[in-house]
Amino acid sequence: MKTAELAGAALNAWVAKALGEPVGTDYANDWPAFDRLLEREAIHVAPMPGKGYTWCAIVTGKPGSRFPDGRAPWQEGATPRVAVGRAIVAARYGAEVPD
């Protein structure tokens, strides 16, 4: 499955795996400490005017973060949390993950 298409339970499971956390959090709707995660992992998220204000996110990474390479592509989502979740999975596992 393409990382850019992850949603619902599949997105939640892959985000949990990428963060090394137990499955069970609904990252798309109720992400604990979301703001702190953005800062700690150097994740940028913003609505993009050129894309109809679709939310876009990228993990740039920084020394000491879980995603230090900063090589993942921008990911889109209907909400900031979905875009960030997809960006985290892409940073850890790439453009596709097993179904």
All heavy atoms as an XYZ file, in Angstrom:
741
protein
N       0.855     -1.177      0.000
C       0.000      0.000      0.000
C       0.896      1.234      0.000
O       1.916      1.282      0.685
C      -0.889     -0.007      1.238
C      -1.634      1.285      1.462
S      -2.769      1.247      2.851
C      -4.216      0.661      1.989
N       0.489      2.244     -0.764
C       1.251      3.484     -0.798
C       1.071      4.242      0.513
O      -0.036      4.359      1.028
C       0.794      4.348     -1.968
C       1.163      3.772     -3.305
C       0.764      4.684     -4.420
C       1.150      4.023     -5.735
N       0.906      4.870     -6.873
N       2.170      4.751      1.030
C       2.128      5.526      2.270
C       1.161      6.694      2.142
O       0.426      7.018      3.073
C       3.539      6.035      2.608
O       4.432      4.928      2.643
C       3.567      6.734      3.934
N       1.107      7.315      0.977
C       0.238      8.469      0.739
C      -1.247      8.117      0.795
O      -2.084      9.005      0.862
C       0.564      9.094     -0.609
N      -1.584      6.828      0.784
C      -2.978      6.394      0.829
C      -3.386      5.819      2.183
O      -4.535      5.414      2.358
C      -3.225      5.359     -0.268
C      -3.020      5.922     -1.662
C      -3.091      4.864     -2.755
O      -3.226      3.667     -2.449
O      -2.993      5.259     -3.934
N      -2.466      5.756      3.129
C      -2.805      5.207      4.448
C      -3.886      6.040      5.120
O      -3.852      7.269      5.078
C      -1.572      5.186      5.352
C      -0.532      4.116      5.044
C       0.712      4.353      5.893
C      -1.085      2.724      5.273
N      -4.843      5.353      5.726
C      -5.937      6.020      6.437
C      -6.478      5.078      7.498
O      -6.196      3.883      7.491
C      -7.049      6.401      5.457
N      -7.234      5.632      8.416
C      -7.926      4.845      9.429
C      -7.025      3.948     10.256
O      -5.927      4.356     10.667
N      -7.470      2.714     10.469
C      -6.740      1.768     11.317
C      -5.347      1.456     10.763
O      -4.397      1.290     11.530
C      -7.552      0.487     11.480
N      -5.228      1.380      9.444
C      -3.917      1.094      8.854
C      -2.935      2.232      9.144
O      -1.784      1.987      9.511
C      -4.049      0.873      7.351
N      -3.382      3.468      9.007
C      -2.521      4.611      9.320
C      -2.134      4.588     10.792
O      -0.965      4.740     11.135
C      -3.213      5.928      8.976
C      -2.440      7.205      9.340
C      -1.125      7.288      8.584
C      -3.291      8.438      9.076
N      -3.101      4.360     11.659
C      -2.821      4.318     13.097
C      -1.794      3.252     13.437
O      -0.875      3.480     14.226
C      -4.110      4.089     13.884
C      -5.045      5.264     13.812
O      -4.625      6.398     13.601
N      -6.326      5.010     13.964
N      -1.927      2.074     12.850
C      -1.000      0.974     13.141
C       0.405      1.291     12.643
O       1.396      1.039     13.351
C      -1.514     -0.315     12.513
N       0.526      1.849     11.445
C       1.844      2.166     10.903
C       2.512      3.320     11.644
O       3.733      3.302     11.850
C       1.761      2.430      9.406
C       1.725      1.148      8.637
C       0.634      0.560      8.044
C       2.814      0.254      8.429
N       0.998     -0.628      7.467
C       2.331     -0.840      7.684
C       4.152      0.275      8.779
C       3.152     -1.904      7.296
C       4.971     -0.792      8.397
C       4.469     -1.856      7.669
N       1.753      4.308     12.072
C       2.338      5.399     12.860
C       2.848      4.855     14.190
O       3.970      5.161     14.603
C       1.329      6.549     13.088
C       1.881      7.560     14.087
C       0.994      7.235     11.782
N       2.056      4.023     14.852
C       2.484      3.425     16.122
C       3.779      2.640     15.927
O       4.723      2.759     16.720
C       1.381      2.533     16.684
N       3.839      1.849     14.866
C       5.041      1.062     14.592
C       6.239      1.974     14.347
O       7.323      1.742     14.876
C       4.790      0.162     13.383
C       5.933     -0.749     13.068
C       5.580     -1.692     11.923
C       6.771     -2.591     11.617
N       6.492     -3.537     10.546
N       6.053      3.022     13.547
C       7.152      3.939     13.235
C       7.664      4.674     14.469
O       8.848      4.971     14.573
C       6.700      4.944     12.172
N       6.759      4.961     15.409
C       7.143      5.666     16.635
C       7.575      4.721     17.750
O       8.024      5.166     18.796
C       5.974      6.528     17.127
C       5.565      7.686     16.221
C       4.326      8.371     16.790
C       6.708      8.674     16.050
N       7.413      3.414     17.524
C       7.770      2.437     18.548
C       6.818      2.450     19.721
O       7.205      2.177     20.851
N       5.567      2.750     19.451
C       4.539      2.817     20.498
C       3.529      1.694     20.301
O       3.386      1.162     19.193
C       3.834      4.179     20.440
C       4.772      5.328     20.732
C       4.106      6.690     20.630
O       2.912      6.764     20.278
O       4.788      7.684     20.891
N       2.808      1.325     21.358
C       1.794      0.283     21.200
C       0.641      0.759     20.321
O       0.298      1.940     20.308
C       1.311      0.010     22.627
C       1.781      1.154     23.444
C       2.922      1.804     22.725
N       0.068     -0.177     19.571
C      -1.086      0.127     18.724
C      -2.278      0.431     19.610
O      -2.444     -0.155     20.670
C      -1.388     -1.068     17.801
C      -2.630     -0.820     16.970
C      -0.200     -1.341     16.896
N      -3.118      1.356     19.196
C      -4.319      1.672     19.962
C      -4.670      3.148     19.960
O      -5.793      3.517     20.227
N      -3.712      4.001     19.621
C      -3.987      5.434     19.569
C      -4.604      5.780     18.221
O      -4.165      5.286     17.187
C      -2.690      6.237     19.759
O      -2.148      5.930     21.044
C      -2.935      7.731     19.664
N      -5.599      6.646     18.227
C      -6.212      7.133     16.996
C      -5.476      8.396     16.573
O      -5.900      9.510     16.849
C      -7.702      7.412     17.221
C      -8.411      7.872     15.968
O      -7.778      7.922     14.895
O      -9.602      8.197     16.062
N      -4.343      8.215     15.915
C      -3.483      9.338     15.553
C      -4.169     10.331     14.624
O      -3.841     11.510     14.629
C      -2.190      8.836     14.908
C      -1.324      8.077     15.870
C      -1.283      6.692     15.857
C      -0.552      8.746     16.804
C      -0.492      5.981     16.748
C       0.240      8.057     17.702
C       0.262      6.670     17.666
O       1.042      5.993     18.559
N      -5.092      9.871     13.811
C      -5.765     10.764     12.865
C      -6.702     11.745     13.563
O      -7.014     12.798     13.015
C      -6.536      9.946     11.836
N      -7.154     11.426     14.775
C      -8.143     12.269     15.448
C      -7.752     12.748     16.838
O      -8.154     13.828     17.247
C      -9.472     11.515     15.539
C     -10.044     11.239     14.169
O     -10.279     12.162     13.400
N     -10.240      9.977     13.856
N      -6.988     11.953     17.575
C      -6.697     12.284     18.970
C      -5.246     11.919     19.283
O      -4.977     10.907     19.902
C      -7.660     11.530     19.892
C      -7.498     11.947     21.338
O      -7.097     13.091     21.600
O      -7.778     11.108     22.222
N      -4.324     12.748     18.823
C      -2.904     12.463     18.939
C      -2.352     13.145     20.177
O      -2.175     14.364     20.201
C      -2.199     12.985     17.712
C      -0.831     12.455     17.471
C       0.131     12.190     18.395
C      -0.264     12.155     16.203
N       1.269     11.749     17.803
C       1.052     11.713     16.446
C      -0.717     12.236     14.897
C       1.900     11.334     15.408
C       0.129     11.864     13.883
C       1.420     11.413     14.145
N      -2.031     12.371     21.234
C      -1.476     12.983     22.438
C      -0.123     13.654     22.159
O       0.695     13.112     21.437
C      -1.285     11.801     23.394
C      -2.009     10.656     22.791
C      -2.150     10.924     21.329
N       0.075     14.818     22.695
C       1.337     15.559     22.598
C       1.756     15.811     21.148
O       2.937     15.814     20.817
C       2.440     14.832     23.363
N       0.789     16.059     20.279
C       1.057     16.281     18.855
C       2.019     17.446     18.644
O       2.985     17.329     17.891
C      -0.272     16.527     18.123
C      -0.147     16.750     16.649
C       0.147     15.698     15.795
C      -0.353     18.006     16.102
C       0.245     15.891     14.427
C      -0.256     18.214     14.735
C       0.043     17.150     13.895
N       1.787     18.557     19.309
C       2.644     19.736     19.138
C       4.086     19.458     19.572
O       5.022     19.890     18.900
C       2.100     20.926     19.926
C       0.779     21.430     19.378
O       0.472     21.147     18.199
O       0.041     22.085     20.120
N       4.252     18.750     20.669
C       5.611     18.426     21.137
C       6.320     17.500     20.153
O       7.528     17.613     19.950
C       5.576     17.831     22.529
C       5.254     18.873     23.586
C       5.498     18.354     24.986
N       4.721     17.178     25.296
C       3.551     17.181     25.932
N       3.035     18.310     26.351
N       2.911     16.057     26.182
N       5.578     16.572     19.541
C       6.161     15.665     18.561
C       6.698     16.449     17.359
O       7.802     16.185     16.877
C       5.130     14.644     18.076
C       5.622     13.737     16.957
C       6.422     12.582     17.539
C       4.472     13.235     16.131
N       5.932     17.431     16.884
C       6.364     18.234     15.745
C       7.703     18.901     16.028
O       8.612     18.897     15.193
C       5.320     19.295     15.395
C       3.951     18.805     14.952
C       3.045     20.002     14.663
C       4.026     17.876     13.765
N       7.813     19.462     17.209
C       9.047     20.150     17.576
C      10.196     19.171     17.782
O      11.297     19.361     17.254
C       8.825     20.961     18.854
C      10.033     21.762     19.275
C       9.769     22.590     20.519
O       8.600     22.848     20.852
O      10.750     22.980     21.158
N       9.960     18.117     18.532
C      11.011     17.152     18.868
C      11.581     16.465     17.626
O      12.783     16.252     17.528
C      10.450     16.107     19.839
C      11.495     15.104     20.322
C      10.913     14.114     21.318
N       9.935     13.264     20.665
C       8.667     13.112     21.056
N       8.216     13.748     22.110
N       7.846     12.318     20.411
N      10.717     16.120     16.675
C      11.162     15.376     15.495
C      11.407     16.258     14.275
O      11.697     15.759     13.197
C      10.131     14.296     15.146
C       9.823     13.334     16.274
C      11.025     12.513     16.740
O      12.013     12.384     15.994
O      10.974     11.995     17.872
N      11.277     17.584     14.428
C      11.480     18.538     13.333
C      10.584     18.203     12.147
O      11.030     17.887     11.056
C      12.943     18.605     12.916
N       9.276     18.268     12.406
C       8.275     17.998     11.377
C       7.589     19.310     11.025
O       7.161     20.047     11.906
C       7.231     16.976     11.879
C       7.922     15.663     12.238
C       6.139     16.760     10.835
C       7.028     14.654     12.954
N       7.506     19.585      9.745
C       6.828     20.787      9.266
C       5.488     20.379      8.677
O       5.411     19.409      7.922
C       7.667     21.501      8.209
C       8.987     21.965      8.726
N       9.127     23.118      9.456
C      10.210     21.420      8.641
C      10.390     23.261      9.791
N      11.069     22.249      9.314
N       4.441     21.137      9.014
C       3.106     20.857      8.473
C       2.403     22.183      8.229
O       2.487     23.101      9.047
C       2.289     19.943      9.416
C       2.084     20.562     10.784
C       0.965     19.547      8.787
N       1.755     22.287      7.075
C       1.053     23.524      6.718
C       0.041     23.235      5.621
O       0.228     22.316      4.829
C       2.039     24.575      6.237
N      -1.023     24.052      5.569
C      -1.952     23.938      4.437
C      -1.316     24.620      3.222
O      -0.777     25.718      3.334
C      -3.194     24.688      4.911
C      -2.673     25.681      5.906
C      -1.462     25.046      6.537
N      -1.354     23.976      2.093
C      -0.690     24.490      0.899
C      -1.695     25.155     -0.034
O      -2.565     24.470     -0.587
C       0.042     23.359      0.179
C       1.064     22.651      1.065
S       2.315     23.728      1.769
C       3.394     23.898      0.394
N      -1.609     26.470     -0.205
C      -2.548     27.191     -1.069
C      -2.586     26.648     -2.500
O      -3.643     26.556     -3.099
C      -2.042     28.633     -1.052
C      -1.229     28.746      0.182
C      -0.651     27.389      0.425
N      -1.453     26.272     -3.037
C      -1.387     25.770     -4.402
C      -2.027     24.402     -4.581
O      -2.226     23.940     -5.693
N      -2.352     23.759     -3.476
C      -2.993     22.446     -3.515
C      -4.388     22.514     -2.910
O      -4.864     21.550     -2.319
C      -2.139     21.425     -2.776
C      -0.822     21.143     -3.470
C      -0.110     19.987     -2.811
C       1.088     19.592     -3.626
N       0.889     18.360     -4.340
N      -5.019     23.656     -2.985
C      -6.368     23.800     -2.441
C      -6.406     23.731     -0.927
O      -7.383     23.307     -0.342
N      -5.337     24.147     -0.291
C      -5.201     24.141      1.170
C      -5.222     22.738      1.768
O      -5.591     22.538      2.923
C      -6.221     25.073      1.833
C      -5.911     26.510      1.502
C      -6.506     27.127      0.415
C      -4.972     27.220      2.229
C      -6.188     28.435      0.066
C      -4.655     28.523      1.892
C      -5.265     29.124      0.816
O      -4.938     30.421      0.464
N      -4.810     21.761      0.978
C      -4.579     20.416      1.503
C      -3.397     20.505      2.454
O      -2.417     21.203      2.178
C      -4.239     19.438      0.351
O      -5.369     19.353     -0.502
C      -3.878     18.064      0.866
N      -3.466     19.809      3.575
C      -2.364     19.816      4.531
C      -1.209     18.989      3.975
O      -1.404     17.902      3.438
C      -2.818     19.256      5.873
C      -3.693     20.210      6.601
C      -5.054     20.283      6.540
C      -3.278     21.259      7.458
N      -5.507     21.313      7.314
C      -4.444     21.931      7.900
C      -2.043     21.693      7.910
C      -4.387     23.007      8.775
C      -1.990     22.776      8.785
C      -3.161     23.419      9.205
N      -0.002     19.504      4.113
C       1.203     18.820      3.668
C       2.194     18.798      4.832
O       2.287     19.768      5.580
C       1.817     19.521      2.470
S       0.747     19.511      1.029
N       2.921     17.695      4.955
C       3.881     17.553      6.052
C       5.144     16.872      5.552
O       5.108     16.060      4.624
C       3.274     16.737      7.187
N       6.244     17.218      6.210
C       7.525     16.588      5.919
C       8.310     16.452      7.221
O       8.266     17.341      8.078
C       8.334     17.387      4.872
C       9.566     16.603      4.430
C       8.676     18.766      5.382
C      10.258     17.178      3.218
N       9.002     15.337      7.362
C       9.890     15.122      8.504
C      11.279     15.545      8.043
O      11.867     14.903      7.179
C       9.900     13.648      8.941
C      10.874     13.433     10.084
C       8.500     13.194      9.339
N      11.762     16.649      8.576
C      13.101     17.090      8.188
C      14.169     16.434      9.046
O      15.297     16.277      8.615
C      13.242     18.621      8.273
O      12.976     19.045      9.596
C      12.290     19.291      7.313
N      13.807     16.048     10.255
C      14.743     15.378     11.140
C      15.794     16.327     11.682
O      15.995     17.420     11.165
N      16.434     15.897     12.736
C      17.537     16.644     13.321
C      18.338     15.683     14.181
O      17.843     14.606     14.535
C      17.023     17.826     14.149
C      16.179     17.449     15.342
C      15.663     18.691     16.065
C      14.820     18.307     17.264
N      14.289     19.480     17.950
N      19.578     16.007     14.505
C      20.384     15.098     15.321
C      19.665     14.754     16.629
O      19.098     15.625     17.287
C      21.666     15.896     15.590
C      21.753     16.841     14.436
C      20.323     17.199     14.113
N      19.634     13.490     16.946
C      19.004     13.036     18.177
C      17.535     12.689     18.029
O      16.929     12.160     18.948
N      16.941     12.970     16.868
C      15.542     12.616     16.677
C      15.445     11.183     16.161
O      16.443     10.566     15.810
C      14.860     13.579     15.705
O      15.284     13.336     14.384
N      14.237     10.666     16.126
C      14.030      9.306     15.622
C      14.149      9.231     14.111
O      14.280      8.155     13.551
C      12.658      8.784     16.049
C      12.592      8.500     17.535
C      11.236      7.979     17.904
N      10.415      9.115     18.309
C       9.269      9.006     18.943
N       8.777      7.820     19.215
N       8.591     10.076     19.285
N      14.114     10.362     13.441
C      14.166     10.414     11.985
C      15.246     11.406     11.552
O      14.954     12.470     11.032
C      12.809     10.839     11.419
C      11.668     10.043     11.994
C      10.867     10.579     12.993
C      11.408      8.766     11.552
C       9.822      9.854     13.525
C      10.364      8.027     12.074
C       9.572      8.565     13.062
N      16.523     11.094     11.755
C      17.578     12.078     11.545
C      17.949     12.354     10.097
O      18.582     13.349      9.805
C      18.768     11.466     12.282
C      18.520     10.000     12.217
C      17.027      9.848     12.301
N      17.579     11.505      9.153
C      18.040     11.672      7.776
C      17.389     12.816      7.028
O      18.004     13.441      6.186
C      17.839     10.388      6.976
C      18.753      9.277      7.459
O      19.802      9.585      8.048
O      18.409      8.122      7.248
N      16.114     13.068      7.270
C      15.432     14.144      6.591
C      15.268     13.925      5.094
O      15.282     14.869      4.327
N      15.115     12.685      4.672
C      15.031     12.372      3.246
C      13.634     12.011      2.773
O      13.445     11.691      1.619
C      15.950     11.202      2.931
C      17.384     11.511      3.226
C      18.253     10.348      2.899
N      19.544     10.562      3.524
C      20.555      9.765      3.400
N      20.453      8.681      2.676
N      21.687     10.030      3.993
N      12.683     12.018      3.628
C      11.333     11.605      3.248
C      10.654     12.687      2.413
O      10.926     13.871      2.581
C      10.506     11.309      4.487
N       9.757     12.293      1.530
C       9.046     13.276      0.707
C       7.895     13.926      1.469
O       7.462     13.424      2.501
C       8.509     12.428     -0.448
C       8.291     11.081      0.172
C       9.420     10.920      1.167
N       7.406     15.031      0.935
C       6.202     15.654      1.477
C       5.047     14.668      1.360
O       4.945     13.943      0.378
C       5.852     16.915      0.689
C       6.717     18.086      1.005
C       7.876     18.426      0.377
C       6.491     19.059      2.020
N       8.381     19.567      0.947
C       7.554     19.983      1.957
C       5.498     19.251      2.974
C       7.654     21.073      2.806
C       5.595     20.340      3.819
C       6.663     21.233      3.734
N       4.167     14.664      2.349
C       2.968     13.829      2.332
C       1.763     14.732      2.535
O       1.840     15.730      3.253
C       3.026     12.779      3.446
C       4.136     11.763      3.281
C       3.885     10.816      2.134
O       2.791     10.277      1.973
N       4.886     10.616      1.306
N       0.642     14.362      1.926
C      -0.578     15.150      2.015
C      -1.615     14.445      2.877
O      -1.571     13.243      3.059
C      -1.166     15.370      0.618
C      -0.256     16.137     -0.297
C      -0.836     16.292     -1.695
O      -1.986     15.865     -1.941
O      -0.125     16.853     -2.546
N      -2.575     15.235      3.382
C      -3.680     14.682      4.145
C      -4.776     15.715      4.317
O      -4.535     16.921      4.188
N      -5.964     15.239      4.618
C      -7.103     16.145      4.804
C      -6.976     16.955      6.093
O      -7.575     18.018      6.222
C      -8.404     15.344      4.821
N      -6.191     16.455      7.052
C      -5.967     17.139      8.324
C      -4.463     17.162      8.605
O      -3.707     16.371      8.021
C      -6.675     16.424      9.496
O      -6.030     15.161      9.722
C      -8.165     16.215      9.211
N      -4.023     18.024      9.508
C      -2.594     18.031      9.850
C      -2.126     16.696     10.412
O      -1.037     16.232     10.104
C      -2.458     19.135     10.895
C      -3.726     19.868     10.925
C      -4.761     19.073     10.209
N      -2.968     16.049     11.213
C      -2.564     14.787     11.832
C      -2.397     13.667     10.801
O      -1.484     12.857     10.907
C      -3.562     14.398     12.913
C      -3.451     15.264     14.142
C      -4.564     14.958     15.152
N      -4.373     15.685     16.381
C      -4.733     16.939     16.585
N      -5.327     17.615     15.624
N      -4.513     17.525     17.744
N      -3.266     13.627      9.815
C      -3.140     12.610      8.767
C      -1.876     12.868      7.947
O      -1.099     11.951      7.668
C      -4.396     12.565      7.872
C      -4.159     11.693      6.646
C      -5.594     12.060      8.662
N      -1.640     14.110      7.579
C      -0.441     14.441      6.806
C       0.825     14.106      7.597
O       1.762     13.514      7.047
C      -0.453     15.919      6.421
N       0.863     14.444      8.870
C       2.033     14.150      9.702
C       2.194     12.643      9.883
O       3.310     12.126      9.811
C       1.940     14.871     11.066
C       2.971     14.338     12.046
C       2.114     16.363     10.865
N       1.108     11.934     10.107
C       1.192     10.479     10.243
C       1.795      9.846      9.006
O       2.697      9.003      9.092
N       1.325     10.235      7.848
C       1.869      9.702      6.601
C       3.333     10.084      6.431
O       4.148      9.280      5.964
C       1.044     10.204      5.419
C      -0.344      9.591      5.369
C      -1.191     10.216      4.283
N      -2.506      9.587      4.217
C      -3.528     10.083      3.542
N      -3.388     11.218      2.852
N      -4.680      9.452      3.525
N       3.693     11.313      6.821
C       5.086     11.757      6.713
C       6.000     10.937      7.620
O       7.112     10.583      7.227
C       5.196     13.241      7.040
N       5.529     10.612      8.808
C       6.320      9.799      9.739
C       6.536      8.401      9.180
O       7.641      7.861      9.200
C       5.637      9.754     11.123
C       5.831     11.096     11.820
C       6.181      8.608     11.975
C       5.016     11.252     13.086
N       5.471      7.804      8.659
C       5.587      6.459      8.086
C       6.522      6.494      6.874
O       7.381      5.622      6.712
C       4.203      5.889      7.720
C       4.339      4.550      6.998
C       3.348      5.726      8.970
N       6.393      7.508      6.020
C       7.264      7.624      4.852
C       8.718      7.811      5.254
O       9.627      7.256      4.628
C       6.801      8.766      3.958
N       8.960      8.588      6.312
C      10.331      8.818      6.776
C      10.964      7.525      7.278
O      12.154      7.280      7.087
C      10.350      9.877      7.867
N      10.173      6.684      7.899
C      10.697      5.437      8.477
C      10.737      4.312      7.463
O      11.721      3.565      7.402
C       9.831      5.040      9.665
C      10.185      3.714     10.297
C      11.472      3.711     11.076
N      11.266      4.470     12.284
C      12.250      5.017     12.985
N      13.482      4.871     12.608
N      12.000      5.722     14.039
N       9.694      4.177      6.636
C       9.555      2.977      5.790
C       9.540      3.239      4.290
O       9.555      2.300      3.506
C       8.288      2.210      6.174
C       8.284      1.809      7.623
C       7.450      2.422      8.528
C       9.154      0.832      8.086
C       7.462      2.071      9.872
C       9.174      0.471      9.418
C       8.329      1.096     10.305
O       8.354      0.753     11.634
N       9.444      4.482      3.869
C       9.455      4.769      2.446
C       8.069      4.986      1.861
O       7.076      5.127      2.591
N       7.992      4.989      0.554
C       6.761      5.333     -0.164
C       5.695      4.243     -0.126
O       4.535      4.517     -0.409
C       7.086      5.670     -1.612
N       6.092      3.003      0.205
C       5.119      1.918      0.268
C       5.379      1.044      1.485
O       6.512      0.888      1.920
C       5.194      1.061     -0.999
C       4.726      1.815     -2.228
C       4.455      0.911     -3.416
O       4.108     -0.272     -3.202
O       4.583      1.388     -4.540
N       4.295      0.506      2.020
C       4.353     -0.415      3.148
C       3.527     -1.654      2.800
O       2.606     -1.579      1.994
C       3.819      0.228      4.452
C       4.727      1.356      4.905
C       2.407      0.724      4.289
N       3.834     -2.810      3.394
C       3.029     -4.004      3.112
C       1.584     -3.825      3.580
O       1.332     -3.129      4.565
C       3.713     -5.102      3.934
C       5.050     -4.569      4.295
C       4.949     -3.080      4.281
N       0.656     -4.406      2.869
C      -0.762     -4.337      3.258
C      -1.028     -5.071      4.548
O      -0.481     -6.041      4.881
C      -1.661     -4.925      2.165
C      -1.727     -3.997      0.960
O      -1.407     -2.816      1.101
O      -2.099     -4.480     -0.115
